[in-house]
Amino acid sequence: MALVRKTITLTAQKNSWIKAQIESGQYTNDSEYIRDLIRKEQERTVQVEDLRKALIEGENSGEPQPFDAAAFKQRMFTNG
């Protein structure tokens, strides 16, 4: 995968935060930390989109039905 160099500007507070993450041993340099933030945001975006799709599917599935919690627990207990 080709790498592209980027220049970013941070507040002193954010820069200190990144340096603290590196000093704690979690990351070896600024770039590694920023790349990890991007990966996590990409994963979160996928999770949010999956949740949105599930909510829409639920809304489109028809009228709600009564829920019997005791019967549900019993099914889980006997089938579990």
Contact map, one row per residue, 1 for C-alpha under 8 A:
11100000000000000000000000000000000000000000000000000000000000000000000000000000
11110000000000000000000000000000000000000000000000000000000000000000000000000000
11111000000000000000000000000000000000000000000000000000000000000000000000000000
01111100000000000000000000000000000000000000000000000000000000000000000000000000
00111110000000000000000000000000000000000000000000000000000000000000000000000000
00011111000000000000000000000000000000000000000000000000000000000000000000000000
00001111100000000000000000000000000000000000000000000000000000000000000000000000
00000111110000000000000000000000000000000000000000000000000000000000000000000000
00000011111000000000000000000000000000000000000000000000000000000000000000000000
00000001111111100000000000000000000000000000000000000000000000000000000000000000
00000000111111100000000000000000000000000000000000000000000000000000000000000000
00000000011111110000000000000000000000000000000000000000000000000000000000000000
00000000011111111000000000000000000000000000000000000000000000000000000000000000
00000000011111111100000000000000000000000000000000000000000000000000000000000000
00000000011111111110000000000000000000000000000000000000000000000000000000000000
00000000000111111111000000000000000000000000000000000000000000000000000000000000
00000000000011111111100000000000000000000000000000000000000000000000000000000000
00000000000001111111110000000100100000000000000000000000000000000000000000000000
00000000000000111111111000000100000000000000000000000000000000000000000000000000
00000000000000011111111100000000000000000000000000000000000000000000000000000000
00000000000000001111111111100000100000000000000000000000000000000000000000000000
00000000000000000111111111111100100000000000000000000000000000000000000000000000
00000000000000000011111111100000000000000000000000000000000000000000000000000000
00000000000000000001111111100000000000000000000000000000000000000000000000000000
00000000000000000000111111110000000000000000000000000000000000000000000000000000
00000000000000000000111111110000000000000000000000000000000000000000000000000000
00000000000000000000111111111101100000000000000000000000000000000000000000000000
00000000000000000000010011111101100000000000000000000000000000000000000000000000
00000000000000000000010000111111100000000000000000000000000000000000000000000000
00000000000000000110010000111111110000000000000000000000000000000000000000000000
00000000000000000000000000001111111000000000000000000000000000000000000000000000
00000000000000000000000000111111111100000000000000000000000000000000000000000000
00000000000000000100110000111111111110000000000000000000000000000000000000000000
00000000000000000000000000000111111111000000000000000000000000000000000000000000
00000000000000000000000000000011111111100000000000000000000000000000000000000000
00000000000000000000000000000001111111110000000000000000000000000000000000000000
00000000000000000000000000000000111111111000000000000000000000000000000000000000
00000000000000000000000000000000011111111100000000000000000000000000000000000000
00000000000000000000000000000000001111111110000000000000000000000000000000000000
00000000000000000000000000000000000111111111000000000000000000000000000000000000
00000000000000000000000000000000000011111111100000000000000000000000000000000000
00000000000000000000000000000000000001111111110000000000000000000000000000000000
00000000000000000000000000000000000000111111111000000000000000000000000000000000
00000000000000000000000000000000000000011111111100000000000000000000000000000000
00000000000000000000000000000000000000001111111110000000000000000000000000000000
00000000000000000000000000000000000000000111111111000000000000000000000000000000
00000000000000000000000000000000000000000011111111100000000000000000000000000000
00000000000000000000000000000000000000000001111111110000000000000000000000000000
00000000000000000000000000000000000000000000111111111000000000000000000000000000
00000000000000000000000000000000000000000000011111111100000000000000000000000000
00000000000000000000000000000000000000000000001111111110000000000000000000000000
00000000000000000000000000000000000000000000000111111111000000000000000000000000
00000000000000000000000000000000000000000000000011111111100000000000000000000000
00000000000000000000000000000000000000000000000001111111110000000000000000000000
00000000000000000000000000000000000000000000000000111111111000000000000000000000
00000000000000000000000000000000000000000000000000011111111100000000000000000000
00000000000000000000000000000000000000000000000000001111111110000000000000000000
00000000000000000000000000000000000000000000000000000111111111000000000000000000
00000000000000000000000000000000000000000000000000000011111111000000000000000000
00000000000000000000000000000000000000000000000000000001111111000000000000000000
00000000000000000000000000000000000000000000000000000000111111100000000000000000
00000000000000000000000000000000000000000000000000000000011111110000000000000000
00000000000000000000000000000000000000000000000000000000000011111000000000000000
00000000000000000000000000000000000000000000000000000000000001111100000000000000
00000000000000000000000000000000000000000000000000000000000000111110000000000000
00000000000000000000000000000000000000000000000000000000000000011111000000000000
00000000000000000000000000000000000000000000000000000000000000001111100000000000
00000000000000000000000000000000000000000000000000000000000000000111111100000000
00000000000000000000000000000000000000000000000000000000000000000011111110000000
00000000000000000000000000000000000000000000000000000000000000000001111111000000
00000000000000000000000000000000000000000000000000000000000000000001111111100000
00000000000000000000000000000000000000000000000000000000000000000001111111110000
00000000000000000000000000000000000000000000000000000000000000000000111111111000
00000000000000000000000000000000000000000000000000000000000000000000011111111100
00000000000000000000000000000000000000000000000000000000000000000000001111111111
00000000000000000000000000000000000000000000000000000000000000000000000111111111
00000000000000000000000000000000000000000000000000000000000000000000000011111111
00000000000000000000000000000000000000000000000000000000000000000000000001111111
00000000000000000000000000000000000000000000000000000000000000000000000000111111
00000000000000000000000000000000000000000000000000000000000000000000000000111111
